[in-house]
Amino acid sequence: MVTRRYGDVSFWSSPGSPCGGRSTPRIAIRGAVPYHQLTEIAAPLAAGEPACPPRLRTQAGRITEDGVMTVSSAIWRDQLTDTERATLGRGDGVIADPRPDVLVVGGGILGVATAAACHQAGLGSVLLIETGRLGAGATGGATGLLIPEPHQWSDPEPFVDLERASLERWRDLEEAVPGGVGLIELDWIGLAPHPGGFAAHQPPAVEWLSPGQVEHFIPGLARSMEGALIRRQARLNPLRAVARLAAGLPAVATGVAATAVTVRGDRVTSVATSAGDIQPGAVVFATGQPPVLDGLPLRLPSVRVKGHLLVTEPAPVRLPGIVAPIATQIEDGRLLAGGTFDVGDESPAVQPEVIESIMAGLAATLPALRGLGIAYQWCCFRPRHPDRRPVIDRVPGLENAWLTSGHFRTGILNAPMTAAVLARWIGGGGPPVEPATWSASRFESRAGR
């Protein structure tokens, strides 16, 4: 499949436009085909179709102004029970065990999954600390889509293998965790922007769809398109998964920030925090971007990439699961859409023109969505290394410290398998398969320039 990114969409206002003078997205032209979406796979506009932004319903005052990565206006928290919300703030400011066998720093999905895996593996006492609430960063702003198979077209084979194994791990957790993790099985359909948009030879998991079959699955498309169907993918509410996994942890301290480490020889002997010092047997840093702490000899290149998402009011159409690049239908018939790549935008505020562009794309692809209101809109920052692969490694030069960082768009998907790899390694089982793929040392030549 051909995938493209559209960071060059701009806006203008035209009093005589069919949108009544409102700002409308300028459509990027690729191969004489106009595209309207900002997501990685773009769908074309129908001939003569104006990209008029639908009516917006904003949530004033719910936009976060946290300059790090806090997300507060996504839909996921509102879907939780009171007990699940309380779990996200467990152990506020209190370190119950200052001498844990394993300390996990970071309360996103990767940190919580790692703590749960270490506890399940019987590695002794496990303590998780998090600066804010659990899942308050990129985890809480993620889509929660678990779709390894479409990555066959874009990711190297070891990465896809990790993603596939991690989806199976999510299925295992759905059975093993009390109440499950909220896993919802569903299919994925990718729409080809133009004839020949897919490779001639498809992987075995892919079913080719003719325009007629696509129309059967998705009635009312503005333009006839081919497609690809991949069955048995999944999604979940990322905060529910965090809460359900965290409920089984023996010790959690939210509102506790790691500030420095003490290293003696090849071991971390102490981690200084806002609530006192911790002397761990082993420590895992799962902080999204690589940790920057006084005393920690670690410098890895990384950036954070902003993205916008939204959830609509209940829609008048029914989608058969995940439809790329349109949307995913979630509870109550609402549509989850977006996942933009807003490179260079460091503001924590939602940008109205980006939200309008996402909605314009929905309406241009499915005209029945014109005028559909927005129930939630938010943005988050996703951590990324230069090669777009995560680090899953021991901290260079240290025998009792590990880290995982830079999972970018696949942190939710890859969390349980990454956690299992780290727990096994901490327990003496050795590094993951093809360790060079995930190694922190792969950036050494870049850092030395």
LONU-896774 format. One record per residue (C-alpha): x, y, z. Coordinates in Angstrom, 2 decimals, m for minus. Layout:
REM LONU-896774
SITE      east     north        up
SITE         X         Y         Z
...
This chain:
REM LONU-896774
SITE      east     north        up
SITE      0.00      0.00      0.00
SITE      1.22      3.48     m0.75
SITE      1.26      5.62      2.40
SITE      1.89      9.33      2.48
SITE      2.06     12.09      5.06
SITE      0.53     15.48      4.51
SITE      2.25     18.15      6.52
SITE      1.85     20.71      3.74
SITE     m1.89     21.33      4.03
SITE     m2.59     25.04      4.37
SITE     m5.72     27.14      4.78
SITE     m7.32     30.15      3.22
SITE    m10.57     32.06      3.48
SITE    m12.79     32.89      0.56
SITE    m15.96     34.97      1.10
SITE    m17.50     33.49     m2.01
SITE    m16.67     29.90     m1.15
SITE    m19.41     27.30     m0.64
SITE    m18.37     27.27      3.02
SITE    m19.63     30.79      3.60
SITE    m16.29     32.49      4.04
SITE    m14.92     30.07      6.61
SITE    m11.39     28.76      6.38
SITE    m11.21     25.70      4.16
SITE     m8.34     23.30      3.74
SITE     m6.24     23.61      0.63
SITE     m6.12     20.11     m0.81
SITE     m2.73     18.52     m1.43
SITE     m2.36     17.18     m4.98
SITE     m0.53     13.89     m5.47
SITE     m0.48     12.32     m8.92
SITE     m3.38     14.52    m10.06
SITE     m5.50     13.16     m7.19
SITE     m6.67     15.62     m4.50
SITE     m6.28     14.36     m0.94
SITE     m7.90     15.76      2.17
SITE     m6.72     13.69      5.13
SITE     m3.76     14.40      7.37
SITE     m3.36     10.78      8.42
SITE     m0.76      8.46      6.92
SITE     m3.13      6.98      4.34
SITE     m5.16      9.59      2.49
SITE     m8.43      9.22      0.62
SITE     m9.30     11.32     m2.46
SITE    m12.05     13.87     m2.81
SITE    m14.79     13.23     m5.29
SITE    m14.64     15.36     m8.43
SITE    m15.78     18.86     m7.63
SITE    m16.28     18.05     m3.96
SITE    m15.78     21.18     m1.78
SITE    m13.90     20.61      1.46
SITE    m16.25     22.57      3.70
SITE    m15.56     22.12      7.41
SITE    m18.69     20.76      9.14
SITE    m20.25     22.45     12.13
SITE    m17.97     22.21     15.15
SITE    m18.95     21.71     18.78
SITE    m15.97     22.50     20.93
SITE    m15.33     21.80     24.59
SITE    m14.12     25.12     25.87
SITE    m11.80     24.99     28.83
SITE    m10.93     21.31     28.45
SITE     m7.77     21.87     26.42
SITE     m4.70     21.05     28.46
SITE     m2.00     23.64     28.87
SITE      0.53     21.16     30.26
SITE      3.79     21.71     28.42
SITE      4.96     18.11     28.79
SITE      2.48     15.58     27.47
SITE     m0.55     15.63     29.76
SITE     m3.87     14.87     28.07
SITE     m7.13     15.79     29.79
SITE     m9.80     16.22     27.11
SITE     m9.81     12.82     25.40
SITE    m12.90     10.63     25.59
SITE    m11.26      7.73     27.40
SITE    m11.48      8.97     30.99
SITE    m15.21      9.69     30.64
SITE    m15.78      6.04     29.73
SITE    m14.23      4.74     32.96
SITE    m15.99      3.67     36.13
SITE    m15.38      5.55     39.37
SITE    m13.19      2.68     40.57
SITE    m11.09      2.78     37.40
SITE    m10.64      6.56     37.69
SITE     m9.54      6.16     41.30
SITE     m6.99      3.54     40.28
SITE     m5.29      6.05     37.98
SITE     m4.41      8.11     41.07
SITE     m3.32      5.24     43.34
SITE     m0.85      5.93     46.16
SITE     m0.78      9.66     45.60
SITE      2.61     10.93     46.81
SITE      3.31      7.92     49.03
SITE      6.21      5.49     48.52
SITE      5.12      2.35     50.34
SITE      8.35      0.42     49.71
SITE     11.59      2.42     49.32
SITE     13.62     m0.77     48.69
SITE     11.81     m2.63     45.93
SITE     13.36     m5.47     44.00
SITE     12.15     m3.77     40.81
SITE     11.39     m0.07     40.39
SITE      9.51      1.03     37.27
SITE      9.68      4.75     36.48
SITE      6.80      5.86     34.28
SITE      3.05      5.29     34.57
SITE      1.98      5.12     30.94
SITE      0.88      1.87     29.35
SITE      4.46      0.66     28.90
SITE      5.41      1.31     32.52
SITE      2.24     m0.23     33.93
SITE      2.50     m3.27     31.64
SITE      6.16     m3.72     32.60
SITE      5.40     m3.53     36.32
SITE      2.58     m6.04     35.84
SITE      4.84     m8.40     33.88
SITE      7.58     m8.23     36.52
SITE      5.03     m8.92     39.26
SITE      3.55    m11.82     37.31
SITE      7.04    m13.24     36.69
SITE      7.72    m13.38     40.42
SITE     10.67    m10.97     40.38
SITE     10.06     m9.91     43.96
SITE      8.58     m6.64     45.18
SITE      7.66     m4.21     42.41
SITE      7.10     m0.46     42.79
SITE      5.76      1.82     40.04
SITE      6.16      5.59     40.29
SITE      4.61      8.22     38.03
SITE      4.95     12.02     38.04
SITE      1.23     12.63     37.44
SITE     m1.66     10.22     37.22
SITE     m1.37      6.89     35.48
SITE     m1.89      7.23     31.73
SITE     m1.83     11.04     31.84
SITE      0.60     11.44     28.95
SITE      0.67     10.01     25.44
SITE     m1.17      6.88     26.62
SITE     m4.25      8.88     27.53
SITE     m4.30     10.58     24.14
SITE     m3.77      7.49     22.00
SITE     m6.32      5.89     19.69
SITE     m6.04      2.50     21.36
SITE     m5.97      0.74     17.99
SITE     m4.19     m2.64     17.95
SITE     m3.53     m3.22     14.26
SITE     m0.24     m4.98     13.56
SITE     m1.08     m6.36     10.10
SITE     m1.32     m3.02      8.23
SITE      2.24     m2.32      9.37
SITE      3.43     m4.95      6.90
SITE      3.47     m2.16      4.33
SITE      5.60      0.24      6.35
SITE      7.60     m1.43      9.12
SITE     10.60     m3.82      9.11
SITE      9.85     m7.49      9.74
SITE     11.17     m7.63     13.35
SITE      8.87     m4.74     14.25
SITE      5.82     m6.43     12.71
SITE      6.70     m9.67     14.51
SITE      6.78     m7.77     17.80
SITE      3.42     m6.17     17.02
SITE      1.78     m9.48     16.14
SITE      3.10    m11.15     19.27
SITE      1.93     m8.20     21.35
SITE     m1.63     m8.38     20.01
SITE     m1.70    m12.04     21.04
SITE     m0.41    m10.97     24.45
SITE     m3.30     m8.50     24.73
SITE     m5.67    m11.37     24.03
SITE     m4.03    m13.39     26.80
SITE     m4.39    m10.46     29.20
SITE     m8.05    m10.11     28.30
SITE     m8.53    m13.63     29.67
SITE     m6.11    m13.41     32.61
SITE     m6.79     m9.96     34.13
SITE     m9.86     m9.78     36.40
SITE    m12.59     m8.13     34.33
SITE    m10.36     m8.16     31.26
SITE     m8.51     m5.19     29.79
SITE    m11.42     m4.05     27.62
SITE    m10.23     m5.66     24.38
SITE    m12.64     m5.33     21.45
SITE    m12.01     m7.51     18.40
SITE    m12.76     m5.91     15.02
SITE    m11.68     m5.89     11.38
SITE     m9.58     m3.34      9.51
SITE    m10.37     m2.03      6.02
SITE     m7.89      0.12      4.15
SITE     m9.13      2.15      1.20
SITE     m6.87      2.59     m1.83
SITE     m6.65      6.27     m2.79
SITE     m6.56      5.38     m6.50
SITE     m6.46      2.26     m8.72
SITE     m3.25      0.37     m8.20
SITE     m2.83      1.84     m4.72
SITE     m2.01     m1.57     m3.26
SITE      0.89     m3.82     m4.08
SITE      0.26     m6.55     m6.63
SITE      1.10     m9.35     m4.18
SITE     m0.68     m9.09     m0.87
SITE      0.39    m10.81      2.36
SITE     m1.70    m13.86      3.29
SITE     m3.66    m12.00      5.97
SITE     m5.02     m9.49      3.43
SITE     m8.23     m9.94      1.42
SITE     m8.45     m7.79     m1.70
SITE    m11.73     m5.88     m2.05
SITE    m13.16     m4.70     m5.34
SITE    m14.98     m1.35     m5.50
SITE    m18.28     m3.21     m5.32
SITE    m17.24     m5.08     m2.18
SITE    m16.03     m1.86     m0.58
SITE    m19.40     m0.27     m1.35
SITE    m21.11     m3.23      0.33
SITE    m19.07     m2.74      3.51
SITE    m19.17      1.07      3.44
SITE    m22.25      2.42      1.63
SITE    m22.31      6.06      0.63
SITE    m18.67      6.70     m0.23
SITE    m18.23      9.82     m2.33
SITE    m15.99      7.95     m4.74
SITE    m15.62      4.33     m5.77
SITE    m12.46      2.82     m4.26
SITE    m10.72     m0.49     m3.96
SITE     m9.71     m1.76     m0.56
SITE     m8.02     m4.35      1.60
SITE     m9.61     m6.28      4.46
SITE     m7.66     m7.64      7.42
SITE     m9.63     m9.56     10.00
SITE     m9.09    m10.00     13.74
SITE     m7.43     m6.77     14.66
SITE     m8.54     m5.00     17.86
SITE     m8.86     m1.85     19.90
SITE     m9.27     m0.83     23.53
SITE     m9.71      2.16     25.78
SITE     m6.06      2.79     26.76
SITE     m6.94      4.22     30.16
SITE     m9.18      1.27     30.99
SITE     m6.32     m1.09     30.11
SITE     m3.97      0.93     32.35
SITE     m6.46      0.90     35.23
SITE     m7.18     m2.82     34.97
SITE     m3.47     m3.72     34.87
SITE     m2.58     m1.28     37.66
SITE     m5.29     m2.67     39.91
SITE     m3.23     m5.85     40.26
SITE      0.05     m4.13     41.14
SITE      1.29     m4.41     44.72
SITE      2.69     m0.86     44.99
SITE      1.95      2.28     42.96
SITE      2.94      5.85     43.79
SITE      1.44      8.54     41.57
SITE      2.43     12.18     42.01
SITE      6.05     11.12     42.53
SITE      8.70     12.44     40.15
SITE     12.12     10.87     39.70
SITE     14.76     13.62     39.75
SITE     18.20     11.97     39.88
SITE     20.05      8.69     40.18
SITE     23.16      7.62     42.02
SITE     25.43      5.27     40.10
SITE     28.23      3.28     41.71
SITE     30.30      1.21     39.34
SITE     27.88     m0.42     36.94
SITE     24.77     m0.21     39.12
SITE     22.08      2.29     39.99
SITE     22.07      2.31     43.78
SITE     19.53      5.03     44.43
SITE     16.82      6.99     42.63
SITE     16.01     10.39     44.12
SITE     12.34     11.37     43.88
SITE     10.08     14.19     45.00
SITE      8.89     11.90     47.82
SITE     12.25     10.58     49.00
SITE     15.00      8.23     47.86
SITE     14.41      4.71     46.54
SITE     17.07      1.97     46.57
SITE     15.96     m0.56     43.95
SITE     17.46     m3.90     43.05
SITE     16.69     m3.18     39.40
SITE     15.12     m0.20     37.66
SITE     13.22      0.19     34.39
SITE     12.75      3.60     32.80
SITE      9.54      3.64     30.74
SITE      9.06      7.38     30.39
SITE      8.03      7.81     26.76
SITE     11.03      9.86     25.72
SITE     14.40      8.74     27.11
SITE     14.79      9.81     30.75
SITE     16.87     12.88     31.48
SITE     17.94     12.62     35.11
SITE     20.90     13.98     37.02
SITE     23.51     11.26     37.31
SITE     22.11      9.05     34.54
SITE     24.68      8.60     31.73
SITE     22.16      8.42     28.90
SITE     21.73     10.66     25.87
SITE     19.53      9.33     23.09
SITE     18.18     11.37     20.17
SITE     14.41     11.73     20.26
SITE     11.66     14.15     19.44
SITE      8.01     14.43     20.31
SITE      5.47     14.60     17.49
SITE      2.15     16.28     18.07
SITE     m1.05     14.74     16.82
SITE     m4.73     15.71     16.92
SITE     m7.69     13.40     17.39
SITE    m11.40     13.82     17.78
SITE    m14.55     11.87     18.57
SITE    m17.81     12.89     16.93
SITE    m21.36     12.81     18.15
SITE    m23.19      9.55     17.24
SITE    m22.96      9.24     13.46
SITE    m25.72      8.44     10.95
SITE    m23.53      5.76      9.33
SITE    m22.24      2.39     10.52
SITE    m18.65      1.44      9.74
SITE    m17.53     m2.20      9.78
SITE    m14.74     m1.64     12.31
SITE    m11.60      0.36     11.54
SITE    m11.76      2.06      8.13
SITE     m8.50      3.75      7.15
SITE     m8.28      6.62      6.52
SITE    m11.82      7.51      7.51
SITE    m12.43      6.62     11.15
SITE    m13.12      3.92     13.71
SITE    m16.62      3.54     15.07
SITE    m16.64      3.29     18.85
SITE    m19.33      3.18     21.53
SITE    m22.71      4.81     20.86
SITE    m21.96      5.03     17.14
SITE    m19.39      7.80     17.60
SITE    m16.46      8.08     15.21
SITE    m12.83      8.27     16.33
SITE    m10.76     10.09     13.72
SITE     m7.44     11.86     13.31
SITE     m3.96     10.87     14.36
SITE     m2.25     13.73     12.52
SITE      1.48     14.41     12.27
SITE      1.91     18.04     13.26
SITE      5.69     18.23     13.02
SITE      7.11     21.44     14.47
SITE      3.99     22.36     16.46
SITE      5.13     22.43     20.09
SITE      2.01     24.13     21.47
SITE     m0.05     21.98     23.86
SITE     m3.23     23.62     22.56
SITE     m5.65     22.07     20.10
SITE     m5.40     23.87     16.74
SITE     m8.92     24.50     15.36
SITE     m7.77     24.41     11.74
SITE     m6.42     20.88     12.17
SITE     m9.68     19.70     13.73
SITE    m11.57     21.33     10.86
SITE     m9.36     19.55      8.35
SITE    m10.05     16.15      9.94
SITE    m13.80     16.82      9.84
SITE    m13.57     18.08      6.26
SITE    m11.92     14.81      5.33
SITE    m14.71     12.79      6.94
SITE    m17.41     14.76      5.12
SITE    m15.58     14.61      1.79
SITE    m15.25     10.83      1.96
SITE    m18.72     10.14      3.41
SITE    m21.09     13.00      2.54
SITE    m23.63     11.71      5.08
SITE    m21.30     13.02      7.80
SITE    m21.70     16.66      6.80
SITE    m22.82     18.72      9.80
SITE    m21.89     16.03     12.31
SITE    m20.92     17.55     15.65
SITE    m17.73     16.99     17.61
SITE    m18.00     15.65     21.15
SITE    m14.29     15.52     22.03
SITE    m11.15     16.98     20.53
SITE     m7.62     16.71     21.86
SITE     m3.95     16.55     21.03
SITE     m0.98     14.70     22.47
SITE      2.77     14.38     21.92
SITE      4.14     11.00     20.83
SITE      7.79     10.15     21.55
SITE      9.85      9.14     18.53
SITE     13.45      8.18     17.81
SITE     14.98      9.21     14.45
SITE     14.50      5.75     12.88
SITE     10.93      5.45     14.24
SITE     11.80      2.28     16.13
SITE     11.62      2.01     19.92
SITE     14.48      1.28     22.28
SITE     14.12     m1.87     24.36
SITE     17.49     m2.31     26.02
SITE     19.65     m2.29     29.09
SITE     20.93      1.20     29.88
SITE     24.44      1.21     28.35
SITE     27.08      0.66     31.01
SITE     24.65     m0.34     33.77
SITE     23.90     m3.89     34.87
SITE     20.67     m3.29     36.78
SITE     18.93     m0.62     34.67
SITE     16.76     m1.01     31.58
SITE     14.77      1.37     29.44
SITE     12.14      1.42     26.75
SITE     11.38      4.62     24.86
SITE     10.27      6.14     21.56
SITE      7.35      3.83     20.76
SITE      5.71      6.66     18.80
SITE      2.43      5.34     17.27
SITE      2.63      1.77     18.57
SITE      3.12      2.15     22.32
SITE     m0.32      0.79     23.21
SITE     m0.02     m2.10     20.79
SITE      3.50     m3.11     21.77
SITE      3.24     m2.57     25.53
SITE      2.53     m6.13     26.73
SITE      5.18     m7.83     24.60
SITE      7.76     m5.17     25.40
SITE      6.92     m5.68     29.06
SITE      7.32     m9.44     28.76
SITE     10.71     m9.03     27.08
SITE     11.94     m6.72     29.84
SITE     10.63     m8.94     32.65
SITE     12.34    m11.97     31.14
SITE     15.60    m10.05     30.74
SITE     15.52     m8.73     34.31
SITE     14.90    m12.28     35.50
SITE     18.05    m13.50     33.77
SITE     16.55    m14.69     30.50
SITE     18.62    m12.49     28.20
SITE     17.85     m9.78     25.63
SITE     15.12     m9.90     22.96
SITE     15.45    m11.57     19.58
SITE     17.49     m9.43     17.16
SITE     18.70     m7.13     19.96
SITE     20.43     m4.73     17.58
SITE     17.01     m3.70     16.23
SITE     16.02     m2.32     19.64
SITE     19.44     m1.34     20.97
SITE     20.19      2.08     22.44
SITE     23.69      1.83     20.99
SITE     22.41      2.08     17.40
SITE     22.47      5.87     17.83
SITE     26.10      6.08     18.97
SITE     27.50      7.19     15.60
SITE     24.75      9.80     15.26
SITE     25.40     11.15     18.75
SITE     29.13     11.36     18.04
SITE     28.75     13.66     15.03
